[in-house]
């Protein structure tokens, strides 16, 4: 709900009585919880899915070898490291 300068409360572009109380505040947030993007339920940060609606959360971090983008990125990094090692070795040995 939005409070107007004239004293009215507005909800979805419909005026509500100026004496109606404001909307109920959201549940208090904790550092260990986050809001589900589907249902806005407070869920633990360690949860794999929302217990209320079943929304599956994407886990961050790590390398997913079933994802082709991660595999290609890993191969490119290994090639760059090998080329850098070969260049450094060549500078040290002198060829």
Secondary structure, 3 states (H helix, E strand, C coil): CEECCCCCEEECCEEECCCCCCCCCCCCCCCCEEECCCCCCEEECCCCECCCCCCECCCCCCCCCCCHHHHHHHHHHHHHHHHHHHHHHHHHHCC
